[in-house]
Amino acid sequence: MTTSNAITILVVEDNTQTRQTLKNELEDAGMVVIEAHNAADALLALDADPSVEAVVTDIHFESGIDGLTLTRLVKSLLPDLPIMIASGDPGAALPDLPPGCRYLAKPFECSQVVAEMRAL
């Protein structure tokens, strides 16, 4: 159930099960979720829906541009939009993230994402 003051979040994840689990948890917490399977879909979703208030993205996708490139593109268009970047690669060296971006290590509890989104 959502309310009129619900946060609208774009979840970008190519793993359907992970994306659906996160979507369900965020919606259960009263948030509105828009789903994207990859970076290209995410950019289309952001263009189509200006109500998006935050993005949660995977760092790696099976094809197309990766999550870091997506983050840089989104920040160039919407510099104030908060973005959480998730990675399941514990050895990944992340470059300096743009302001307003946070890193989230997989596996994570969906409650971590909910808490981060509520802190916006």
Contacts in CASP RR format, 6 or more apart in sequence:
PFRMAT RR
TARGET T0000
AUTHOR 0000-0000-0000
METHOD contacts of the structure
MODEL  1
MTTSNAITILVVEDNTQTRQTLKNELEDAGMVVIEAHNAADALLALDADP
SVEAVVTDIHFESGIDGLTLTRLVKSLLPDLPIMIASGDPGAALPDLPPG
CRYLAKPFECSQVVAEMRAL
1 30 0 8 1.000
2 27 0 8 1.000
2 30 0 8 1.000
2 31 0 8 1.000
2 32 0 8 1.000
3 30 0 8 1.000
6 30 0 8 1.000
6 31 0 8 1.000
6 32 0 8 1.000
7 31 0 8 1.000
7 32 0 8 1.000
7 53 0 8 1.000
7 54 0 8 1.000
7 117 0 8 1.000
7 118 0 8 1.000
7 120 0 8 1.000
8 31 0 8 1.000
8 32 0 8 1.000
8 33 0 8 1.000
8 34 0 8 1.000
8 49 0 8 1.000
8 51 0 8 1.000
8 52 0 8 1.000
8 53 0 8 1.000
8 54 0 8 1.000
9 26 0 8 1.000
9 31 0 8 1.000
9 32 0 8 1.000
9 33 0 8 1.000
9 34 0 8 1.000
9 52 0 8 1.000
9 53 0 8 1.000
9 54 0 8 1.000
9 55 0 8 1.000
9 56 0 8 1.000
9 117 0 8 1.000
10 33 0 8 1.000
10 34 0 8 1.000
10 35 0 8 1.000
10 36 0 8 1.000
10 42 0 8 1.000
10 45 0 8 1.000
10 46 0 8 1.000
10 52 0 8 1.000
10 54 0 8 1.000
10 55 0 8 1.000
10 56 0 8 1.000
11 19 0 8 1.000
11 22 0 8 1.000
11 23 0 8 1.000
11 26 0 8 1.000
11 33 0 8 1.000
11 34 0 8 1.000
11 35 0 8 1.000
11 36 0 8 1.000
11 55 0 8 1.000
11 56 0 8 1.000
11 57 0 8 1.000
12 36 0 8 1.000
12 37 0 8 1.000
12 38 0 8 1.000
12 39 0 8 1.000
12 41 0 8 1.000
12 42 0 8 1.000
12 55 0 8 1.000
12 56 0 8 1.000
12 57 0 8 1.000
12 58 0 8 1.000
12 67 0 8 1.000
12 70 0 8 1.000
13 19 0 8 1.000
13 22 0 8 1.000
13 35 0 8 1.000
13 36 0 8 1.000
13 37 0 8 1.000
13 56 0 8 1.000
13 57 0 8 1.000
13 58 0 8 1.000
13 86 0 8 1.000
14 37 0 8 1.000
14 38 0 8 1.000
14 58 0 8 1.000
14 61 0 8 1.000
14 62 0 8 1.000
15 58 0 8 1.000
16 37 0 8 1.000
18 58 0 8 1.000
19 35 0 8 1.000
19 37 0 8 1.000
21 110 0 8 1.000
22 33 0 8 1.000
22 56 0 8 1.000
22 110 0 8 1.000
22 113 0 8 1.000
23 33 0 8 1.000
23 35 0 8 1.000
25 110 0 8 1.000
25 111 0 8 1.000
25 113 0 8 1.000
25 114 0 8 1.000
26 33 0 8 1.000
26 110 0 8 1.000
26 113 0 8 1.000
26 114 0 8 1.000
26 117 0 8 1.000
27 33 0 8 1.000
29 114 0 8 1.000
29 117 0 8 1.000
29 118 0 8 1.000
31 114 0 8 1.000
31 117 0 8 1.000
32 51 0 8 1.000
34 45 0 8 1.000
34 49 0 8 1.000
34 52 0 8 1.000
36 42 0 8 1.000
36 44 0 8 1.000
36 45 0 8 1.000
38 61 0 8 1.000
38 62 0 8 1.000
38 63 0 8 1.000
38 64 0 8 1.000
39 57 0 8 1.000
39 61 0 8 1.000
39 64 0 8 1.000
39 65 0 8 1.000
39 66 0 8 1.000
39 67 0 8 1.000
39 69 0 8 1.000
39 70 0 8 1.000
39 73 0 8 1.000
40 64 0 8 1.000
40 65 0 8 1.000
42 55 0 8 1.000
42 57 0 8 1.000
42 70 0 8 1.000
42 74 0 8 1.000
43 70 0 8 1.000
43 73 0 8 1.000
43 74 0 8 1.000
45 52 0 8 1.000
46 52 0 8 1.000
46 55 0 8 1.000
46 74 0 8 1.000
46 77 0 8 1.000
46 78 0 8 1.000
52 81 0 8 1.000
53 81 0 8 1.000
53 82 0 8 1.000
53 120 0 8 1.000
54 81 0 8 1.000
54 82 0 8 1.000
54 83 0 8 1.000
54 84 0 8 1.000
54 117 0 8 1.000
54 120 0 8 1.000
55 71 0 8 1.000
55 74 0 8 1.000
55 81 0 8 1.000
55 82 0 8 1.000
55 83 0 8 1.000
55 84 0 8 1.000
56 83 0 8 1.000
56 84 0 8 1.000
56 86 0 8 1.000
56 104 0 8 1.000
56 113 0 8 1.000
56 117 0 8 1.000
57 67 0 8 1.000
57 70 0 8 1.000
57 71 0 8 1.000
57 83 0 8 1.000
57 84 0 8 1.000
57 85 0 8 1.000
57 86 0 8 1.000
58 67 0 8 1.000
58 85 0 8 1.000
58 86 0 8 1.000
58 87 0 8 1.000
59 66 0 8 1.000
59 67 0 8 1.000
59 68 0 8 1.000
59 85 0 8 1.000
59 86 0 8 1.000
59 87 0 8 1.000
59 88 0 8 1.000
59 89 0 8 1.000
59 92 0 8 1.000
59 94 0 8 1.000
60 66 0 8 1.000
60 67 0 8 1.000
60 87 0 8 1.000
60 89 0 8 1.000
61 67 0 8 1.000
65 73 0 8 1.000
67 85 0 8 1.000
68 85 0 8 1.000
68 94 0 8 1.000
68 95 0 8 1.000
71 83 0 8 1.000
71 85 0 8 1.000
71 97 0 8 1.000
71 98 0 8 1.000
71 101 0 8 1.000
72 98 0 8 1.000
74 81 0 8 1.000
74 83 0 8 1.000
75 81 0 8 1.000
75 83 0 8 1.000
75 98 0 8 1.000
75 100 0 8 1.000
75 101 0 8 1.000
79 98 0 8 1.000
79 99 0 8 1.000
82 100 0 8 1.000
82 101 0 8 1.000
82 102 0 8 1.000
82 120 0 8 1.000
83 98 0 8 1.000
83 100 0 8 1.000
83 101 0 8 1.000
83 102 0 8 1.000
84 101 0 8 1.000
84 102 0 8 1.000
84 103 0 8 1.000
84 104 0 8 1.000
84 113 0 8 1.000
84 116 0 8 1.000
85 94 0 8 1.000
85 97 0 8 1.000
85 101 0 8 1.000
85 102 0 8 1.000
85 103 0 8 1.000
85 104 0 8 1.000
86 103 0 8 1.000
86 104 0 8 1.000
86 105 0 8 1.000
86 106 0 8 1.000
86 108 0 8 1.000
87 94 0 8 1.000
87 103 0 8 1.000
87 104 0 8 1.000
87 105 0 8 1.000
87 106 0 8 1.000
88 105 0 8 1.000
88 106 0 8 1.000
88 107 0 8 1.000
90 105 0 8 1.000
94 103 0 8 1.000
97 103 0 8 1.000
102 116 0 8 1.000
104 112 0 8 1.000
104 113 0 8 1.000
104 116 0 8 1.000
END
